């Protein structure tokens, strides 16, 4: 499974929607994912890819990790995987 598919699976699971309901433009807000769901998604992504995401749930807007859409999350994860390889 590729990175994008796995991320979409994790986010869809948190939003309780089908993965096919997500697009690259989907935002966590539009999917109804709250701050707790966001933290759970981050943990699930970290575990799935064995990476550490630089994200502070207390100050999400100050995080260097862009969570504004599915596409930016996938890009950020790809970058982290490359950096940690």
PyMOL Python script that loads the backbone (N, CA, C, O; Angstrom):
from pymol import cmd

cmd.read_pdbstr("""\
ATOM      1  N   UNK A   1       0.851  -1.198   0.000  1.00  0.00           N
ATOM      2  CA  UNK A   1       0.000   0.000   0.000  1.00  0.00           C
ATOM      3  C   UNK A   1       0.883   1.244   0.000  1.00  0.00           C
ATOM      4  O   UNK A   1       1.865   1.320   0.739  1.00  0.00           O
ATOM      5  N   UNK A   2       0.529   2.208  -0.829  1.00  0.00           N
ATOM      6  CA  UNK A   2       1.345   3.415  -0.888  1.00  0.00           C
ATOM      7  C   UNK A   2       0.996   4.380   0.251  1.00  0.00           C
ATOM      8  O   UNK A   2       0.000   4.203   0.951  1.00  0.00           O
ATOM      9  N   UNK A   3       1.828   5.387   0.414  1.00  0.00           N
ATOM     10  CA  UNK A   3       1.679   6.343   1.517  1.00  0.00           C
ATOM     11  C   UNK A   3       0.311   7.020   1.475  1.00  0.00           C
ATOM     12  O   UNK A   3      -0.384   7.092   2.488  1.00  0.00           O
ATOM     13  N   UNK A   4      -0.066   7.513   0.305  1.00  0.00           N
ATOM     14  CA  UNK A   4      -1.322   8.247   0.167  1.00  0.00           C
ATOM     15  C   UNK A   4      -2.509   7.367   0.568  1.00  0.00           C
ATOM     16  O   UNK A   4      -3.391   7.807   1.306  1.00  0.00           O
ATOM     17  N   UNK A   5      -2.526   6.134   0.082  1.00  0.00           N
ATOM     18  CA  UNK A   5      -3.641   5.232   0.394  1.00  0.00           C
ATOM     19  C   UNK A   5      -3.739   4.956   1.890  1.00  0.00           C
ATOM     20  O   UNK A   5      -4.834   4.924   2.451  1.00  0.00           O
ATOM     21  N   UNK A   6      -2.592   4.757   2.532  1.00  0.00           N
ATOM     22  CA  UNK A   6      -2.581   4.464   3.969  1.00  0.00           C
ATOM     23  C   UNK A   6      -3.045   5.684   4.773  1.00  0.00           C
ATOM     24  O   UNK A   6      -3.809   5.547   5.728  1.00  0.00           O
ATOM     25  N   UNK A   7      -2.587   6.859   4.389  1.00  0.00           N
ATOM     26  CA  UNK A   7      -3.006   8.092   5.080  1.00  0.00           C
ATOM     27  C   UNK A   7      -4.509   8.277   4.929  1.00  0.00           C
ATOM     28  O   UNK A   7      -5.195   8.600   5.899  1.00  0.00           O
ATOM     29  N   UNK A   8      -5.024   8.077   3.727  1.00  0.00           N
ATOM     30  CA  UNK A   8      -6.457   8.229   3.485  1.00  0.00           C
ATOM     31  C   UNK A   8      -7.237   7.205   4.318  1.00  0.00           C
ATOM     32  O   UNK A   8      -8.293   7.520   4.867  1.00  0.00           O
ATOM     33  N   UNK A   9      -6.716   5.996   4.407  1.00  0.00           N
ATOM     34  CA  UNK A   9      -7.375   4.961   5.212  1.00  0.00           C
ATOM     35  C   UNK A   9      -7.448   5.384   6.681  1.00  0.00           C
ATOM     36  O   UNK A   9      -8.489   5.233   7.321  1.00  0.00           O
ATOM     37  N   UNK A  10      -6.358   5.906   7.207  1.00  0.00           N
ATOM     38  CA  UNK A  10      -6.308   6.335   8.614  1.00  0.00           C
ATOM     39  C   UNK A  10      -7.264   7.506   8.855  1.00  0.00           C
ATOM     40  O   UNK A  10      -8.021   7.500   9.826  1.00  0.00           O
ATOM     41  N   UNK A  11      -7.231   8.505   7.976  1.00  0.00           N
ATOM     42  CA  UNK A  11      -8.089   9.682   8.149  1.00  0.00           C
ATOM     43  C   UNK A  11      -9.564   9.301   7.984  1.00  0.00           C
ATOM     44  O   UNK A  11     -10.417   9.767   8.740  1.00  0.00           O
ATOM     45  N   UNK A  12      -9.858   8.462   7.005  1.00  0.00           N
ATOM     46  CA  UNK A  12     -11.245   8.025   6.789  1.00  0.00           C
ATOM     47  C   UNK A  12     -11.761   7.272   8.015  1.00  0.00           C
ATOM     48  O   UNK A  12     -12.918   7.417   8.409  1.00  0.00           O
ATOM     49  N   UNK A  13     -10.883   6.470   8.606  1.00  0.00           N
ATOM     50  CA  UNK A  13     -11.256   5.722   9.805  1.00  0.00           C
ATOM     51  C   UNK A  13     -11.606   6.687  10.939  1.00  0.00           C
ATOM     52  O   UNK A  13     -12.583   6.470  11.657  1.00  0.00           O
ATOM     53  N   UNK A  14     -10.823   7.738  11.101  1.00  0.00           N
ATOM     54  CA  UNK A  14     -11.095   8.728  12.151  1.00  0.00           C
ATOM     55  C   UNK A  14     -12.391   9.484  11.873  1.00  0.00           C
ATOM     56  O   UNK A  14     -13.145   9.795  12.795  1.00  0.00           O
ATOM     57  N   UNK A  15     -12.642   9.777  10.604  1.00  0.00           N
ATOM     58  CA  UNK A  15     -13.828  10.565  10.242  1.00  0.00           C
ATOM     59  C   UNK A  15     -15.082   9.698  10.123  1.00  0.00           C
ATOM     60  O   UNK A  15     -16.191  10.207   9.961  1.00  0.00           O
ATOM     61  N   UNK A  16     -14.884   8.372  10.206  1.00  0.00           N
ATOM     62  CA  UNK A  16     -15.972   7.410  10.039  1.00  0.00           C
ATOM     63  C   UNK A  16     -16.672   7.630   8.694  1.00  0.00           C
ATOM     64  O   UNK A  16     -17.895   7.750   8.617  1.00  0.00           O
ATOM     65  N   UNK A  17     -15.854   7.678   7.642  1.00  0.00           N
ATOM     66  CA  UNK A  17     -16.350   7.775   6.270  1.00  0.00           C
ATOM     67  C   UNK A  17     -15.592   6.751   5.430  1.00  0.00           C
ATOM     68  O   UNK A  17     -14.604   6.168   5.878  1.00  0.00           O
ATOM     69  N   UNK A  18     -16.062   6.547   4.227  1.00  0.00           N
ATOM     70  CA  UNK A  18     -15.363   5.648   3.312  1.00  0.00           C
ATOM     71  C   UNK A  18     -14.136   6.363   2.742  1.00  0.00           C
ATOM     72  O   UNK A  18     -14.191   7.563   2.474  1.00  0.00           O
ATOM     73  N   UNK A  19     -13.033   5.638   2.556  1.00  0.00           N
ATOM     74  CA  UNK A  19     -11.852   6.273   1.946  1.00  0.00           C
ATOM     75  C   UNK A  19     -12.169   6.951   0.612  1.00  0.00           C
ATOM     76  O   UNK A  19     -11.554   7.960   0.265  1.00  0.00           O
ATOM     77  N   UNK A  20     -13.126   6.399  -0.131  1.00  0.00           N
ATOM     78  CA  UNK A  20     -13.491   6.992  -1.427  1.00  0.00           C
ATOM     79  C   UNK A  20     -14.151   8.361  -1.272  1.00  0.00           C
ATOM     80  O   UNK A  20     -14.264   9.107  -2.244  1.00  0.00           O
ATOM     81  N   UNK A  21     -14.591   8.696  -0.046  1.00  0.00           N
ATOM     82  CA  UNK A  21     -15.204  10.005   0.201  1.00  0.00           C
ATOM     83  C   UNK A  21     -14.161  11.106   0.368  1.00  0.00           C
ATOM     84  O   UNK A  21     -14.506  12.287   0.394  1.00  0.00           O
ATOM     85  N   UNK A  22     -12.883  10.725   0.481  1.00  0.00           N
ATOM     86  CA  UNK A  22     -11.819  11.707   0.667  1.00  0.00           C
ATOM     87  C   UNK A  22     -11.172  12.051  -0.668  1.00  0.00           C
ATOM     88  O   UNK A  22     -11.076  11.216  -1.568  1.00  0.00           O
ATOM     89  N   UNK A  23     -10.733  13.297  -0.772  1.00  0.00           N
ATOM     90  CA  UNK A  23      -9.949  13.726  -1.926  1.00  0.00           C
ATOM     91  C   UNK A  23      -8.710  14.441  -1.394  1.00  0.00           C
ATOM     92  O   UNK A  23      -8.597  14.681  -0.192  1.00  0.00           O
ATOM     93  N   UNK A  24      -7.792  14.778  -2.279  1.00  0.00           N
ATOM     94  CA  UNK A  24      -6.589  15.503  -1.849  1.00  0.00           C
ATOM     95  C   UNK A  24      -6.950  16.839  -1.215  1.00  0.00           C
ATOM     96  O   UNK A  24      -6.215  17.350  -0.370  1.00  0.00           O
ATOM     97  N   UNK A  25      -8.086  17.405  -1.626  1.00  0.00           N
ATOM     98  CA  UNK A  25      -8.496  18.717  -1.116  1.00  0.00           C
ATOM     99  C   UNK A  25      -9.257  18.618   0.203  1.00  0.00           C
ATOM    100  O   UNK A  25      -9.498  19.636   0.852  1.00  0.00           O
ATOM    101  N   UNK A  26      -9.637  17.412   0.608  1.00  0.00           N
ATOM    102  CA  UNK A  26     -10.390  17.254   1.860  1.00  0.00           C
ATOM    103  C   UNK A  26      -9.586  17.822   3.026  1.00  0.00           C
ATOM    104  O   UNK A  26      -8.375  17.623   3.125  1.00  0.00           O
ATOM    105  N   UNK A  27     -10.286  18.530   3.901  1.00  0.00           N
ATOM    106  CA  UNK A  27      -9.634  19.022   5.116  1.00  0.00           C
ATOM    107  C   UNK A  27     -10.177  18.214   6.291  1.00  0.00           C
ATOM    108  O   UNK A  27     -11.264  17.639   6.222  1.00  0.00           O
ATOM    109  N   UNK A  28      -9.403  18.185   7.363  1.00  0.00           N
ATOM    110  CA  UNK A  28      -9.860  17.456   8.541  1.00  0.00           C
ATOM    111  C   UNK A  28     -11.140  18.076   9.084  1.00  0.00           C
ATOM    112  O   UNK A  28     -12.034  17.369   9.548  1.00  0.00           O
ATOM    113  N   UNK A  29     -11.221  19.408   9.022  1.00  0.00           N
ATOM    114  CA  UNK A  29     -12.431  20.107   9.487  1.00  0.00           C
ATOM    115  C   UNK A  29     -13.644  19.690   8.679  1.00  0.00           C
ATOM    116  O   UNK A  29     -14.705  19.410   9.238  1.00  0.00           O
ATOM    117  N   UNK A  30     -13.486  19.647   7.341  1.00  0.00           N
ATOM    118  CA  UNK A  30     -14.621  19.302   6.487  1.00  0.00           C
ATOM    119  C   UNK A  30     -15.087  17.871   6.727  1.00  0.00           C
ATOM    120  O   UNK A  30     -16.235  17.527   6.444  1.00  0.00           O
ATOM    121  N   UNK A  31     -14.189  17.042   7.248  1.00  0.00           N
ATOM    122  CA  UNK A  31     -14.521  15.644   7.532  1.00  0.00           C
ATOM    123  C   UNK A  31     -15.067  15.462   8.948  1.00  0.00           C
ATOM    124  O   UNK A  31     -15.459  14.363   9.340  1.00  0.00           O
ATOM    125  N   UNK A  32     -15.085  16.566   9.714  1.00  0.00           N
ATOM    126  CA  UNK A  32     -15.625  16.510  11.064  1.00  0.00           C
ATOM    127  C   UNK A  32     -14.655  15.946  12.088  1.00  0.00           C
ATOM    128  O   UNK A  32     -15.073  15.481  13.148  1.00  0.00           O
ATOM    129  N   UNK A  33     -13.364  15.982  11.780  1.00  0.00           N
ATOM    130  CA  UNK A  33     -12.366  15.475  12.726  1.00  0.00           C
ATOM    131  C   UNK A  33     -12.001  16.597  13.699  1.00  0.00           C
ATOM    132  O   UNK A  33     -11.535  17.661  13.292  1.00  0.00           O
ATOM    133  N   UNK A  34     -12.220  16.342  14.984  1.00  0.00           N
ATOM    134  CA  UNK A  34     -11.916  17.338  16.011  1.00  0.00           C
ATOM    135  C   UNK A  34     -10.461  17.208  16.460  1.00  0.00           C
ATOM    136  O   UNK A  34      -9.702  16.417  15.901  1.00  0.00           O
ATOM    137  N   UNK A  35     -10.083  17.979  17.457  1.00  0.00           N
ATOM    138  CA  UNK A  35      -8.676  17.980  17.892  1.00  0.00           C
ATOM    139  C   UNK A  35      -8.253  16.622  18.441  1.00  0.00           C
ATOM    140  O   UNK A  35      -7.112  16.206  18.240  1.00  0.00           O
ATOM    141  N   UNK A  36      -9.149  15.928  19.130  1.00  0.00           N
ATOM    142  CA  UNK A  36      -8.813  14.600  19.635  1.00  0.00           C
ATOM    143  C   UNK A  36      -8.622  13.629  18.462  1.00  0.00           C
ATOM    144  O   UNK A  36      -7.684  12.832  18.451  1.00  0.00           O
ATOM    145  N   UNK A  37      -9.512  13.706  17.494  1.00  0.00           N
ATOM    146  CA  UNK A  37      -9.398  12.863  16.306  1.00  0.00           C
ATOM    147  C   UNK A  37      -8.120  13.153  15.546  1.00  0.00           C
ATOM    148  O   UNK A  37      -7.499  12.247  14.990  1.00  0.00           O
ATOM    149  N   UNK A  38      -7.728  14.421  15.522  1.00  0.00           N
ATOM    150  CA  UNK A  38      -6.483  14.812  14.870  1.00  0.00           C
ATOM    151  C   UNK A  38      -5.291  14.163  15.556  1.00  0.00           C
ATOM    152  O   UNK A  38      -4.413  13.606  14.896  1.00  0.00           O
ATOM    153  N   UNK A  39      -5.261  14.236  16.879  1.00  0.00           N
ATOM    154  CA  UNK A  39      -4.162  13.642  17.635  1.00  0.00           C
ATOM    155  C   UNK A  39      -4.121  12.131  17.402  1.00  0.00           C
ATOM    156  O   UNK A  39      -3.051  11.557  17.202  1.00  0.00           O
ATOM    157  N   UNK A  40      -5.287  11.493  17.428  1.00  0.00           N
ATOM    158  CA  UNK A  40      -5.335  10.051  17.177  1.00  0.00           C
ATOM    159  C   UNK A  40      -4.854   9.723  15.769  1.00  0.00           C
ATOM    160  O   UNK A  40      -4.167   8.722  15.564  1.00  0.00           O
ATOM    161  N   UNK A  41      -5.210  10.559  14.804  1.00  0.00           N
ATOM    162  CA  UNK A  41      -4.755  10.356  13.418  1.00  0.00           C
ATOM    163  C   UNK A  41      -3.241  10.473  13.329  1.00  0.00           C
ATOM    164  O   UNK A  41      -2.584   9.664  12.675  1.00  0.00           O
ATOM    165  N   UNK A  42      -2.687  11.495  13.997  1.00  0.00           N
ATOM    166  CA  UNK A  42      -1.230  11.699  13.988  1.00  0.00           C
ATOM    167  C   UNK A  42      -0.530  10.476  14.585  1.00  0.00           C
ATOM    168  O   UNK A  42       0.448   9.980  14.027  1.00  0.00           O
ATOM    169  N   UNK A  43      -1.038   9.995  15.722  1.00  0.00           N
ATOM    170  CA  UNK A  43      -0.434   8.809  16.352  1.00  0.00           C
ATOM    171  C   UNK A  43      -0.503   7.600  15.423  1.00  0.00           C
ATOM    172  O   UNK A  43       0.469   6.855  15.294  1.00  0.00           O
ATOM    173  N   UNK A  44      -1.651   7.407  14.780  1.00  0.00           N
ATOM    174  CA  UNK A  44      -1.826   6.263  13.879  1.00  0.00           C
ATOM    175  C   UNK A  44      -0.883   6.359  12.685  1.00  0.00           C
ATOM    176  O   UNK A  44      -0.330   5.352  12.243  1.00  0.00           O
ATOM    177  N   UNK A  45      -0.702   7.568  12.166  1.00  0.00           N
ATOM    178  CA  UNK A  45       0.204   7.775  11.031  1.00  0.00           C
ATOM    179  C   UNK A  45       1.649   7.529  11.467  1.00  0.00           C
ATOM    180  O   UNK A  45       2.417   6.886  10.752  1.00  0.00           O
ATOM    181  N   UNK A  46       2.014   8.045  12.648  1.00  0.00           N
ATOM    182  CA  UNK A  46       3.375   7.822  13.155  1.00  0.00           C
ATOM    183  C   UNK A  46       3.661   6.327  13.297  1.00  0.00           C
ATOM    184  O   UNK A  46       4.732   5.844  12.931  1.00  0.00           O
ATOM    185  N   UNK A  47       2.687   5.620  13.830  1.00  0.00           N
ATOM    186  CA  UNK A  47       2.864   4.183  14.042  1.00  0.00           C
ATOM    187  C   UNK A  47       2.933   3.436  12.705  1.00  0.00           C
ATOM    188  O   UNK A  47       3.765   2.546  12.531  1.00  0.00           O
ATOM    189  N   UNK A  48       2.068   3.797  11.777  1.00  0.00           N
ATOM    190  CA  UNK A  48       2.004   3.108  10.483  1.00  0.00           C
ATOM    191  C   UNK A  48       3.303   3.256   9.692  1.00  0.00           C
ATOM    192  O   UNK A  48       3.734   2.327   9.008  1.00  0.00           O
ATOM    193  N   UNK A  49       3.921   4.436   9.794  1.00  0.00           N
ATOM    194  CA  UNK A  49       5.112   4.713   8.982  1.00  0.00           C
ATOM    195  C   UNK A  49       6.409   4.740   9.792  1.00  0.00           C
ATOM    196  O   UNK A  49       7.491   4.963   9.247  1.00  0.00           O
ATOM    197  N   UNK A  50       6.283   4.511  11.098  1.00  0.00           N
ATOM    198  CA  UNK A  50       7.451   4.527  11.985  1.00  0.00           C
ATOM    199  C   UNK A  50       8.232   5.843  11.855  1.00  0.00           C
ATOM    200  O   UNK A  50       9.447   5.854  11.659  1.00  0.00           O
ATOM    201  N   UNK A  51       7.491   6.942  11.971  1.00  0.00           N
ATOM    202  CA  UNK A  51       8.094   8.279  11.889  1.00  0.00           C
ATOM    203  C   UNK A  51       7.626   9.104  13.076  1.00  0.00           C
ATOM    204  O   UNK A  51       6.685   8.733  13.777  1.00  0.00           O
ATOM    205  N   UNK A  52       8.299  10.230  13.289  1.00  0.00           N
ATOM    206  CA  UNK A  52       7.919  11.179  14.328  1.00  0.00           C
ATOM    207  C   UNK A  52       7.448  12.455  13.637  1.00  0.00           C
ATOM    208  O   UNK A  52       8.220  13.094  12.923  1.00  0.00           O
ATOM    209  N   UNK A  53       6.200  12.827  13.843  1.00  0.00           N
ATOM    210  CA  UNK A  53       5.655  14.021  13.207  1.00  0.00           C
ATOM    211  C   UNK A  53       5.830  15.206  14.149  1.00  0.00           C
ATOM    212  O   UNK A  53       5.397  15.157  15.301  1.00  0.00           O
ATOM    213  N   UNK A  54       6.466  16.275  13.660  1.00  0.00           N
ATOM    214  CA  UNK A  54       6.661  17.472  14.506  1.00  0.00           C
ATOM    215  C   UNK A  54       5.357  18.245  14.638  1.00  0.00           C
ATOM    216  O   UNK A  54       5.111  19.204  13.906  1.00  0.00           O
ATOM    217  N   UNK A  55       4.531  17.818  15.577  1.00  0.00           N
ATOM    218  CA  UNK A  55       3.214  18.419  15.724  1.00  0.00           C
ATOM    219  C   UNK A  55       2.899  18.599  17.188  1.00  0.00           C
ATOM    220  O   UNK A  55       3.044  17.672  17.985  1.00  0.00           O
ATOM    221  N   UNK A  56       2.468  19.795  17.542  1.00  0.00           N
ATOM    222  CA  UNK A  56       2.079  20.087  18.913  1.00  0.00           C
ATOM    223  C   UNK A  56       0.568  20.312  18.937  1.00  0.00           C
ATOM    224  O   UNK A  56       0.077  21.317  18.423  1.00  0.00           O
ATOM    225  N   UNK A  57      -0.158  19.380  19.531  1.00  0.00           N
ATOM    226  CA  UNK A  57      -1.618  19.466  19.547  1.00  0.00           C
ATOM    227  C   UNK A  57      -2.117  20.706  20.278  1.00  0.00           C
ATOM    228  O   UNK A  57      -3.217  21.191  20.012  1.00  0.00           O
ATOM    229  N   UNK A  58      -1.302  21.217  21.199  1.00  0.00           N
ATOM    230  CA  UNK A  58      -1.706  22.411  21.934  1.00  0.00           C
ATOM    231  C   UNK A  58      -1.564  23.680  21.108  1.00  0.00           C
ATOM    232  O   UNK A  58      -2.220  24.686  21.377  1.00  0.00           O
ATOM    233  N   UNK A  59      -0.703  23.623  20.100  1.00  0.00           N
ATOM    234  CA  UNK A  59      -0.490  24.785  19.232  1.00  0.00           C
ATOM    235  C   UNK A  59      -0.420  24.328  17.772  1.00  0.00           C
ATOM    236  O   UNK A  59       0.622  24.467  17.131  1.00  0.00           O
ATOM    237  N   UNK A  60      -1.518  23.784  17.243  1.00  0.00           N
ATOM    238  CA  UNK A  60      -1.479  23.214  15.897  1.00  0.00           C
ATOM    239  C   UNK A  60      -1.096  24.211  14.808  1.00  0.00           C
ATOM    240  O   UNK A  60      -0.506  23.831  13.797  1.00  0.00           O
ATOM    241  N   UNK A  61      -1.430  25.487  15.011  1.00  0.00           N
ATOM    242  CA  UNK A  61      -1.118  26.485  13.983  1.00  0.00           C
ATOM    243  C   UNK A  61       0.355  26.858  13.959  1.00  0.00           C
ATOM    244  O   UNK A  61       0.827  27.458  12.993  1.00  0.00           O
ATOM    245  N   UNK A  62       1.090  26.509  15.016  1.00  0.00           N
ATOM    246  CA  UNK A  62       2.514  26.827  15.072  1.00  0.00           C
ATOM    247  C   UNK A  62       3.376  25.631  14.665  1.00  0.00           C
ATOM    248  O   UNK A  62       4.605  25.703  14.683  1.00  0.00           O
ATOM    249  N   UNK A  63       2.724  24.546  14.304  1.00  0.00           N
ATOM    250  CA  UNK A  63       3.452  23.344  13.922  1.00  0.00           C
ATOM    251  C   UNK A  63       4.048  23.509  12.533  1.00  0.00           C
ATOM    252  O   UNK A  63       3.421  24.096  11.652  1.00  0.00           O
ATOM    253  N   UNK A  64       5.267  22.988  12.331  1.00  0.00           N
ATOM    254  CA  UNK A  64       5.851  23.040  10.990  1.00  0.00           C
ATOM    255  C   UNK A  64       5.213  22.012  10.053  1.00  0.00           C
ATOM    256  O   UNK A  64       5.459  22.024   8.847  1.00  0.00           O
ATOM    257  N   UNK A  65       4.399  21.130  10.615  1.00  0.00           N
ATOM    258  CA  UNK A  65       3.750  20.082   9.813  1.00  0.00           C
ATOM    259  C   UNK A  65       2.391  20.585   9.355  1.00  0.00           C
ATOM    260  O   UNK A  65       1.539  20.906  10.183  1.00  0.00           O
ATOM    261  N   UNK A  66       2.178  20.658   8.038  1.00  0.00           N
ATOM    262  CA  UNK A  66       0.965  21.241   7.457  1.00  0.00           C
ATOM    263  C   UNK A  66      -0.164  20.209   7.435  1.00  0.00           C
ATOM    264  O   UNK A  66      -0.085  19.205   6.726  1.00  0.00           O
ATOM    265  N   UNK A  67      -1.203  20.464   8.209  1.00  0.00           N
ATOM    266  CA  UNK A  67      -2.348  19.553   8.260  1.00  0.00           C
ATOM    267  C   UNK A  67      -3.572  20.164   7.588  1.00  0.00           C
ATOM    268  O   UNK A  67      -4.702  19.793   7.906  1.00  0.00           O
ATOM    269  N   UNK A  68      -3.357  21.095   6.665  1.00  0.00           N
ATOM    270  CA  UNK A  68      -4.496  21.816   6.091  1.00  0.00           C
ATOM    271  C   UNK A  68      -5.340  20.970   5.142  1.00  0.00           C
ATOM    272  O   UNK A  68      -6.516  21.274   4.943  1.00  0.00           O
ATOM    273  N   UNK A  69      -4.773  19.914   4.550  1.00  0.00           N
ATOM    274  CA  UNK A  69      -5.554  19.053   3.659  1.00  0.00           C
ATOM    275  C   UNK A  69      -4.905  17.677   3.579  1.00  0.00           C
ATOM    276  O   UNK A  69      -3.781  17.474   4.038  1.00  0.00           O
ATOM    277  N   UNK A  70      -5.625  16.751   2.995  1.00  0.00           N
ATOM    278  CA  UNK A  70      -5.082  15.397   2.807  1.00  0.00           C
ATOM    279  C   UNK A  70      -3.783  15.470   2.012  1.00  0.00           C
ATOM    280  O   UNK A  70      -2.803  14.811   2.361  1.00  0.00           O
ATOM    281  N   UNK A  71      -3.772  16.263   0.950  1.00  0.00           N
ATOM    282  CA  UNK A  71      -2.579  16.355   0.093  1.00  0.00           C
ATOM    283  C   UNK A  71      -1.365  16.869   0.862  1.00  0.00           C
ATOM    284  O   UNK A  71      -0.265  16.342   0.693  1.00  0.00           O
ATOM    285  N   UNK A  72      -1.545  17.888   1.706  1.00  0.00           N
ATOM    286  CA  UNK A  72      -0.397  18.437   2.444  1.00  0.00           C
ATOM    287  C   UNK A  72       0.084  17.465   3.512  1.00  0.00           C
ATOM    288  O   UNK A  72       1.277  17.412   3.811  1.00  0.00           O
ATOM    289  N   UNK A  73      -0.836  16.694   4.088  1.00  0.00           N
ATOM    290  CA  UNK A  73      -0.439  15.685   5.074  1.00  0.00           C
ATOM    291  C   UNK A  73       0.401  14.608   4.394  1.00  0.00           C
ATOM    292  O   UNK A  73       1.443  14.209   4.914  1.00  0.00           O
ATOM    293  N   UNK A  74      -0.051  14.139   3.234  1.00  0.00           N
ATOM    294  CA  UNK A  74       0.696  13.112   2.486  1.00  0.00           C
ATOM    295  C   UNK A  74       2.078  13.638   2.115  1.00  0.00           C
ATOM    296  O   UNK A  74       3.073  12.931   2.272  1.00  0.00           O
ATOM    297  N   UNK A  75       2.146  14.881   1.622  1.00  0.00           N
ATOM    298  CA  UNK A  75       3.443  15.476   1.254  1.00  0.00           C
ATOM    299  C   UNK A  75       4.368  15.551   2.462  1.00  0.00           C
ATOM    300  O   UNK A  75       5.556  15.244   2.362  1.00  0.00           O
ATOM    301  N   UNK A  76       3.827  15.955   3.592  1.00  0.00           N
ATOM    302  CA  UNK A  76       4.637  16.065   4.802  1.00  0.00           C
ATOM    303  C   UNK A  76       5.177  14.717   5.244  1.00  0.00           C
ATOM    304  O   UNK A  76       6.331  14.612   5.660  1.00  0.00           O
ATOM    305  N   UNK A  77       4.345  13.687   5.156  1.00  0.00           N
ATOM    306  CA  UNK A  77       4.778  12.350   5.549  1.00  0.00           C
ATOM    307  C   UNK A  77       5.851  11.833   4.604  1.00  0.00           C
ATOM    308  O   UNK A  77       6.844  11.256   5.046  1.00  0.00           O
ATOM    309  N   UNK A  78       5.656  12.039   3.296  1.00  0.00           N
ATOM    310  CA  UNK A  78       6.680  11.615   2.324  1.00  0.00           C
ATOM    311  C   UNK A  78       8.007  12.280   2.630  1.00  0.00           C
ATOM    312  O   UNK A  78       9.056  11.641   2.555  1.00  0.00           O
ATOM    313  N   UNK A  79       7.971  13.559   2.974  1.00  0.00           N
ATOM    314  CA  UNK A  79       9.195  14.290   3.293  1.00  0.00           C
ATOM    315  C   UNK A  79       9.846  13.736   4.551  1.00  0.00           C
ATOM    316  O   UNK A  79      11.063  13.556   4.584  1.00  0.00           O
ATOM    317  N   UNK A  80       9.060  13.462   5.587  1.00  0.00           N
ATOM    318  CA  UNK A  80       9.596  12.914   6.831  1.00  0.00           C
ATOM    319  C   UNK A  80      10.231  11.535   6.601  1.00  0.00           C
ATOM    320  O   UNK A  80      11.289  11.234   7.153  1.00  0.00           O
ATOM    321  N   UNK A  81       9.586  10.715   5.793  1.00  0.00           N
ATOM    322  CA  UNK A  81      10.119   9.382   5.506  1.00  0.00           C
ATOM    323  C   UNK A  81      11.470   9.499   4.790  1.00  0.00           C
ATOM    324  O   UNK A  81      12.408   8.764   5.098  1.00  0.00           O
ATOM    325  N   UNK A  82      11.558  10.424   3.839  1.00  0.00           N
ATOM    326  CA  UNK A  82      12.823  10.631   3.120  1.00  0.00           C
ATOM    327  C   UNK A  82      13.915  11.125   4.073  1.00  0.00           C
ATOM    328  O   UNK A  82      15.057  10.670   4.009  1.00  0.00           O
ATOM    329  N   UNK A  83      13.553  12.056   4.954  1.00  0.00           N
ATOM    330  CA  UNK A  83      14.528  12.616   5.889  1.00  0.00           C
ATOM    331  C   UNK A  83      15.041  11.575   6.876  1.00  0.00           C
ATOM    332  O   UNK A  83      16.205  11.610   7.277  1.00  0.00           O
ATOM    333  N   UNK A  84      14.171  10.650   7.265  1.00  0.00           N
ATOM    334  CA  UNK A  84      14.533   9.653   8.259  1.00  0.00           C
ATOM    335  C   UNK A  84      15.146   8.381   7.655  1.00  0.00           C
ATOM    336  O   UNK A  84      15.590   7.483   8.370  1.00  0.00           O
ATOM    337  N   UNK A  85      15.155   8.334   6.328  1.00  0.00           N
ATOM    338  CA  UNK A  85      15.707   7.135   5.652  1.00  0.00           C
ATOM    339  C   UNK A  85      17.227   7.128   5.731  1.00  0.00           C
ATOM    340  O   UNK A  85      17.867   6.207   5.223  1.00  0.00           O
TER     341      UNK A  85
END
""", "prot")
cmd.dss("prot")
cmd.show_as("cartoon", "prot")
cmd.util.cbc("prot")
cmd.orient("prot")
